[in-house]
Amino acid sequence: MADRPDVVIRVEGLVKDFRPGFFRTRRVLHGVSFEVRRGEVFGFVGPNGAGKTTTLKTLMGLIRPTAGTAQVLGRDVRETEFRRHVGFLPEAPYFYDYLTGAEFLRFYARVCGVAGRAREGRIDTLLAAVGLAHARDARLRTYSKGMLQRVGIAQALVHDPQVVFLDEPMSGLDPVGRKEIRDLILKLQEEGKTVFMSTHILSDVEMLCDRVAIIANGRIRYEGSPHPLLDEGEEADLVMTGIAAELGEELASRYGSRLRGIGERVELRLPQKDVADVLRRALAEGAELVSVTPHRASLESIFLDAIEEKAE
Amino acid sequence: MNSLRRIVAIAHNTLREAVRNRVLYALLFFAVALIGTGVLLSTLSYVERERILQDVGLGAIRVFGVLLAIFVGIGLVHREVDRRTIFTILSKPISRSEFLVGKYLGLVLTLWLQIGIMALVFVAVSFGAGAPIGAGHAAAMFLIGVEVAVVVAVALLFSSFSTPMLAAFFTGSVWLIGHLTRDLRARGAHSDSEGTRRVTEWLYHTLPDLEAFDLTLHASHQLPLAASDLWLPLGYGFGYAALLLLGATLLFQRRDFR
């Protein structure tokens, strides 16, 4: 594959085997390949156990690949120096709880080689950006889960990296905290940074990501825009009364178990693109509309569909 | 230069963790109390009271120094993995060897600090009891510091590939055998069995000769010391520790952090 300057993360044929026993081998990544371009927010989506964290840890040099290559900013992930330009927030992070927020960031800044003069200013700016200026001198053991998540994001940014890897960044956050992190991710993108975000929350993908890759059972099932995925997954619940028998039979044969009749009342779940046609015809034939409710399928259901499609 | 800065940052954080750990203060309290009990034990004897006092004191410093080295040393890396703090550290521009060396130096500095505190108590107790203090005592405590540095490296090596319990067992065993290899070798040399001679010789050359760091006899009897009594064990100790660290680094490089 030719090198393209806009590609900042390139993963090709990544394979990882773990050895749960002395003679047993379990393959968790089966030739994973994808690319992330400069300046985009990239969603790495999949259910638990799909291989998201293993891929992320391989990119961070925490896990050694069995086969395949992984590059960040054109450098092999087994090297060390490129990480000067990379920030990482692990899933459900746990930090040195005997440190205060400021000491914690100072420690990581020193490890990253941030010079003394710039360091203190950077720490104050970051603590303010993640809403923790008030907890600057409090020990991390007194922080709530949400505060830990936010200080974790601050440590990922302490050396002003070009690429930021976030593993489930919204986990453990309340709605206000989630919005703050979403705004922060968008701000990072405005600053020209590339954000690689592992998540299983579809609404985050929709709101934040320019492109996504879906991983299941250690294989990439989809790579591209998140919107076709959402469109395919969007459905609506239609509730009507007084529907004509002929139309009822036709809908039953078309939508099968998705049509449920309770007395006079008929409930139907159908793709949003079909709603207008069905509704127009039903109303013309004397039916009465009770409600139309947009229904968004969960990532898991879309995902299961994708797996079934592949299997077929 | 950057590498040194990173190692210093890790070492500083390790030292800070220990300073803020109350369990270590409790252990230090027991060590200080044991040095103090030397005064009581010495009153049980009519002869050489000062020597008993100081032998107990130096013994307490050695045993507590080594116990701390083993029990903190085996958890040094394991705690980072168990608490998942290693994920964020190793995602920074720091190599695994820099991390390991930084952790090692941080713990050795912590233990030296504790030995320093115990040494001050030892000196105070000796002065209180009217026991003489000389260069021999300083040399003995200096070499206890070197012995502890070797034991930390042993603990780090074992903890880089085994569980903390096993690492504690292995390190404790190496420490015990390390104090016996000289005697074993001397006895083995007089054995009729060629196999015994070879095994005791092999043990002596493979395991650390920890008796090389014991100057208690010199200190309590105020025997004269040559410079080589310090420099040779010092070179041997740090050379041995460096080899162990190299081994630990090689094993650590191969690990996956899941």
Interface residues (C-beta under 8 A of the other chain):
Chain A: F18 T54 K57 M60 G61 L62 I63 R64 T80 E81 F82 R83 R84 V86 G87 F88 L89 P90 A92 P93 Y94 F95 Y96 Y98 L99 E103 F107 Y108 R110 V111 C112 G113 G152 Q155 A156 H159 F165
Chain B: N2 R5 R6 A9 I10 H12 N13 R16 E17 R20 N21 R83 R84 T85 I86 F87 T88 I89 L90 S91 K92 P93 I94 S95 R254 D256 F257 R258
